[in-house]
Amino acid sequence: MKAIIPISLLLCILVAFFLNILGLMRIFPIYISSPLLFLALFLFLSFLNNRKKFKGFH
């Protein structure tokens, strides 16, 4: 069940990258595709960064 989040984030990165390629070919607006790619990469990297943190003793 935990593998769904990274796989879906990677899928979002691939879709955003494809839209960015279309934006570079002037088929899709680049001002929409670039922030989508940035957001997908940011979410993926923040997910990887927050995975195994020590949360203290309870």
C-alpha positions as YAML, in Angstrom:
chain: A
units: angstrom
residues:
- id: 1
  name: MET
  ca: [0.00, 0.00, 0.00]
- id: 2
  name: LYS
  ca: [2.91, 2.37, 0.69]
- id: 3
  name: ALA
  ca: [4.26, 1.82, -2.82]
- id: 4
  name: ILE
  ca: [1.27, 3.57, -4.39]
- id: 5
  name: ILE
  ca: [2.41, 7.08, -3.45]
- id: 6
  name: PRO
  ca: [5.91, 6.98, -5.03]
- id: 7
  name: ILE
  ca: [4.59, 5.21, -8.13]
- id: 8
  name: SER
  ca: [1.84, 7.80, -8.58]
- id: 9
  name: LEU
  ca: [4.34, 10.63, -8.06]
- id: 10
  name: LEU
  ca: [6.66, 9.13, -10.67]
- id: 11
  name: LEU
  ca: [3.72, 8.83, -13.04]
- id: 12
  name: CYS
  ca: [2.92, 12.51, -12.43]
- id: 13
  name: ILE
  ca: [6.53, 13.41, -13.22]
- id: 14
  name: LEU
  ca: [6.38, 11.49, -16.49]
- id: 15
  name: VAL
  ca: [3.11, 13.14, -17.52]
- id: 16
  name: ALA
  ca: [4.43, 16.60, -16.60]
- id: 17
  name: PHE
  ca: [7.65, 15.92, -18.50]
- id: 18
  name: PHE
  ca: [5.66, 14.88, -21.57]
- id: 19
  name: LEU
  ca: [3.58, 18.05, -21.31]
- id: 20
  name: ASN
  ca: [6.77, 20.07, -20.99]
- id: 21
  name: ILE
  ca: [8.14, 18.48, -24.17]
- id: 22
  name: LEU
  ca: [4.88, 19.40, -25.90]
- id: 23
  name: GLY
  ca: [5.31, 22.92, -24.53]
- id: 24
  name: LEU
  ca: [8.79, 23.14, -26.00]
- id: 25
  name: MET
  ca: [7.32, 22.14, -29.37]
- id: 26
  name: ARG
  ca: [4.70, 24.90, -28.92]
- id: 27
  name: ILE
  ca: [1.80, 22.45, -28.91]
- id: 28
  name: PHE
  ca: [0.93, 23.01, -25.23]
- id: 29
  name: PRO
  ca: [1.45, 26.26, -23.28]
- id: 30
  name: ILE
  ca: [4.87, 26.24, -21.63]
- id: 31
  name: TYR
  ca: [3.72, 28.53, -18.82]
- id: 32
  name: ILE
  ca: [1.35, 25.77, -17.68]
- id: 33
  name: SER
  ca: [3.63, 22.78, -18.23]
- id: 34
  name: SER
  ca: [6.73, 24.15, -16.50]
- id: 35
  name: PRO
  ca: [5.07, 24.81, -13.12]
- id: 36
  name: LEU
  ca: [3.42, 21.37, -13.31]
- id: 37
  name: LEU
  ca: [6.80, 19.72, -13.79]
- id: 38
  name: PHE
  ca: [8.30, 21.77, -10.97]
- id: 39
  name: LEU
  ca: [5.42, 20.87, -8.66]
- id: 40
  name: ALA
  ca: [5.64, 17.16, -9.49]
- id: 41
  name: LEU
  ca: [9.41, 17.11, -8.85]
- id: 42
  name: PHE
  ca: [9.01, 19.10, -5.64]
- id: 43
  name: LEU
  ca: [6.35, 16.75, -4.28]
- id: 44
  name: PHE
  ca: [8.41, 13.68, -5.15]
- id: 45
  name: LEU
  ca: [11.58, 15.02, -3.55]
- id: 46
  name: SER
  ca: [9.77, 16.20, -0.44]
- id: 47
  name: PHE
  ca: [8.16, 12.76, -0.13]
- id: 48
  name: LEU
  ca: [11.57, 11.10, -0.35]
- id: 49
  name: ASN
  ca: [13.04, 13.51, 2.18]
- id: 50
  name: ASN
  ca: [10.36, 13.01, 4.86]
- id: 51
  name: ARG
  ca: [10.16, 9.22, 4.80]
- id: 52
  name: LYS
  ca: [12.51, 7.95, 7.50]
- id: 53
  name: LYS
  ca: [12.73, 10.63, 10.13]
- id: 54
  name: PHE
  ca: [13.12, 9.86, 13.81]
- id: 55
  name: LYS
  ca: [10.01, 11.18, 15.54]
- id: 56
  name: GLY
  ca: [11.17, 10.69, 19.09]
- id: 57
  name: PHE
  ca: [10.29, 8.29, 21.85]
- id: 58
  name: HIS
  ca: [6.67, 8.17, 22.95]
...
